[in-house]
């Protein structure tokens, strides 16, 4: 069953999305996210350790102490190291959750996990991660980094340095004090989302205790933790379930001491729905302008250029990021309109307001064009379509199949599509398709159809009127 988001979640989406847009968000990932990729959780990892000690892992609440018991009994942590190596050398695949968190614009990722799934996901998104899993890494800066990954408990390639026993935790403030300093600073300046932790996760307890002693309560920002509700199906006895429910209530209340608001979900699969929603909201601030033009009829070339520049400039002025593949005949106007507004309005940065992906040429250009189109669409939540024509091999002007491909890709990706019918050619064809099947494209939004109808032929030559209607549509879509 799909999760129905209530008022509490809607408020979270609104507030946290704003933090993402302003580069004020950070993510803290626990073991729960890696379990979905095929790795074991703490209980499963330490089951052979408990068996060797003659204990039951199911009866142990303090798993950190369990690891310490084994180190005490054997006089070393060699077996613990081997467990980490064997477990995390498995070839686990990325989950949808990992792909989603990599696509979101987190300036920093914090994790207690030893695996490299976050780094791999970021690499797949062409993001350069500055990974830090030793104290020495904290003092170094990777050139050209896009984000930072703080691995507080170490990395699978260095199990002897991993934080796993009680000794390790107790010495953390001495051996890795720079991590605490960095975390404390981030908790004051960033809004955190905790994902993949259960309410009885020993890692979370230790993290929160570090936070409490290193940051004054009054200095904390509002943070969020996604927590799965206690489920009756997890227990054989009702009394055990009732006890766990009461304990969770107290835990949720205790989180408030650290400025953390718990967002309760029914199933771990709901995390994917939440991340999808955040990603969709984030993408809706990026608008792809798709089009190509050998000729501009029914517009004059001068009016067509004014139209495209005006649309591009208005989008930037209203805080949207313009995405363009530098389509033939329109690309320069898209860029000019965006740049005019960026420099005139003293916008934050060129990169945050304009994303260009000029289409490559070469022997394998068809495959490269497909990949570039996929990249353009994946970086956009809204797609505008203008003109859309080209010369065929006989020198005749025909509707552009490339613009149609970007339309289909956008629909498949769940993007909002806005063909500007008054520009003619493929854009008019796509506009008619949307108008004739409006409920399929925009279910539950009948009032929006009136705005789309206005983008028809009556607005030829009216560049400012077109821009106003497009902006009105975008405003309605974000409500």
PyMOL commands that set and color helices and strands:
alter all, ss='L'
color gray80, all
select helices_A, chain A and resi 7-21+31-35+42-53+57-59+63-74+78-88+96-103+117-124+135-138+156-161+166-170+172-175+177-189+202-214+217-219+232-234+238-258+270-283+301-317+331-344+350-353+365-378+401-412+421-423+425-436+438-441+446-453+457-459+463-477
alter helices_A, ss='H'
color red, helices_A
select strands_A, chain A and resi 25-29+108-111+129-132+147-151+191-195+223-228+260-265+286-292+321-324+354-356+382-387+389-391+397-399+416-419
alter strands_A, ss='S'
color yellow, strands_A
deselect
rebuild
show_as cartoon
